[in-house]
């Protein structure tokens, strides 16, 4: 499992996301799902990019 830090360009602006996933494809899918659940109505999603990727270990994290 990995801890991902992603940036998403949306019609609501640039969003920073931190999530856990087994691979990059799952990370992108989870990011889209979280964005759609967080906003009403859901913003259009342009580009999602991985900023950082770390293995999950005790103390792993990001400063945003």
C-alpha positions in Angstrom: 0.0 0.0 0.0 1.1 3.5 -0.8 0.3 7.0 0.5 -0.3 9.3 -2.4 -0.3 13.1 -2.6 -2.2 14.3 -5.7 -3.2 17.6 -7.2 -6.4 17.8 -9.2 -7.3 20.6 -11.6 -11.1 21.1 -11.4 -13.7 23.8 -12.3 -13.7 24.5 -8.5 -9.9 25.2 -8.6 -6.9 23.2 -7.7 -7.4 20.6 -5.0 -4.8 18.8 -2.9 -5.7 15.2 -2.0 -3.9 12.6 0.2 -5.1 9.0 0.0 -4.1 5.4 0.4 -4.2 3.0 -2.5 -2.5 -0.2 -3.7 -1.5 1.3 -7.1 -1.6 4.4 -9.2 -4.8 3.4 -11.1 -6.6 2.9 -7.8 -5.3 6.2 -6.5 -6.7 8.1 -9.6 -10.1 6.3 -9.3 -10.3 7.0 -5.5 -9.4 10.7 -6.1 -12.2 11.1 -8.6 -14.7 9.4 -6.2 -13.7 11.6 -3.3 -14.0 14.8 -5.4 -17.5 13.8 -6.6 -18.6 13.0 -3.0 -17.2 16.2 -1.5 -18.8 18.7 -3.8 -22.5 19.3 -4.7 -22.7 19.7 -7.7 -19.6 17.8 -8.6 -17.0 20.0 -10.4 -15.6 18.9 -13.8 -12.3 17.3 -13.3 -9.5 18.3 -15.7 -6.2 16.7 -14.8 -5.1 14.7 -11.7 -1.4 14.3 -11.1 0.7 12.5 -8.6 2.9 14.9 -6.6 4.4 12.3 -4.2 4.2 8.6 -3.5 5.4 6.9 -0.3 5.2 3.4 1.0 3.0 3.3 4.1 5.3 3.1 7.2 4.8 4.3 10.7 5.1 8.1 10.6 4.7 8.5 6.9 2.8 11.7 6.0 2.8 14.9 4.0 2.8 18.6 4.9 0.3 20.5 2.8 
